[in-house]
């Protein structure tokens, strides 16, 4: 069935005068473009965030979780204090991981990528949608 869909997609793209961007398979195109986008976001996050600080925060959070579990059976009130401290560390970790600078740097290329998806694969999707839901 997949081969039939790919052949239909190729015929539709030829009729509509549009070429598929990378390969002969729209499914493979989406997979490859998504893989490149995910790799881009991962590399941007790695090089634009303070990895040393994030690792240190994660280690502290792991230690606090361990202490909190141990205290849960002995002294629940101390465990609650540790949980509050853990929540503060978690919030600080999220501030570093979700840095607005990083979000802006990754959002602009990803929006361009979505427009690329729309322009290159929309006509094929429209034909498939018509065939499947008619």
N, C-alpha and C positions, 0 to 999 in steps of 0.2 A: 504494500500500500504506500509506503514511504517513497518508493521509486516512482510510482504513479503520480504522487503529489509533486515531487520534484520536476517530473516531466511536464506536468500541467503548468507549474509555475514558470518554467522556461518558455513554454508556448505563449502563456499570457504576457510575460515580459517582452517577448518578441513582437507580439501583436500590438501592445501598447507603446512600443518603441523605447522601453527602458531596459537598461542592462543591470543585472544584479551586481552588487559592488565588488565582491571578492571571488567567490566560487560559483559553481553551477547550482548549488543547493542553498535555498534561502535559510534553511535550518542551520546549516553550517556557517553561513554568514552571520547570523545572529549569535551563534555560539562563539565564533572567533572575535567578533566586535565586543561582546560582553566580557570575554576573557581579557582582552586588551584594556578595557575600561576598569575592570577589577584590579588588574596589575597596576595601572596608573594610580588609582586611589590608594592602594596599599603602599606604593613607593612614596607618594606624597605624604601620607600619614607618618611613615617611618622617618623621613628626612626633615619634616617640618615640625614635628612634635619633639618634646624633650624626653627622649626614651629613658635616660638615666633616672630622671625624676619619676616617671611613670613606673618603672621597674621597682624603685625604692618604695613608692606608695603601695604597690601590689604586695610587696614583701611584708610591709607593715600591716596591711589589711589581713594577709594570711596569718600572721602571728596573732593579731587581735582576735581573729575567728577561732584560732586554736585555744587561746586563753578563755574566750567567752564560752566555748563548749565545755572546758574543764570547770569553769566557775558555775555553770548552769546547775549542776547537781549540788555543789557546795554552798554557794551564796548567790541566789538569783538576783539580788539587788546590785551586786557588783557586776554581774553578767549584763544587766541592763545598762549600766554605766559604760561598760566596754562596747556594747552594741551602739550606743549613741556616738561614741568616739569612732567606731567603725563606719557609721553613716557619714560623719564629717569627712573621714578619709576618702570614702567612696565619692562624695560630692566633689572633693578636690581632684580626685582622679578623673572624674567625668569632665571637669573644667579643662584639664590638660588634653584629654582625648578628643573632646568636641570643641576645639579651638576655632573661633570664627574665621580666623585667617585661613586655616586649612579648609574649612567648609567652602569659603569663597573660591579658593584656588581649584578645588575639585568640582564645584558646581558648574562653573562656566563651561569647561570642556564636556562635562556630561550632558548639559543641555544641548550643546551642539551635536553631540552624539545622538540624542533622542530625535532632534530634527532630521539628522541624517537617516535614522531608521524610518521616520515617517515618510520622507521624500523618496527613499529607494524601495521600500517594501509595502507602502500603503496600497498601491494599485493591485498588487498580488493578493493582499489580504482581502481587498474588496471583492475580487472575483471569487476567492475561496469562500468568503462569507455568503455570497450570493448562491453559490453551488450548495453549500452545506445546509443553509437555513431556508431555502426556497421550497 
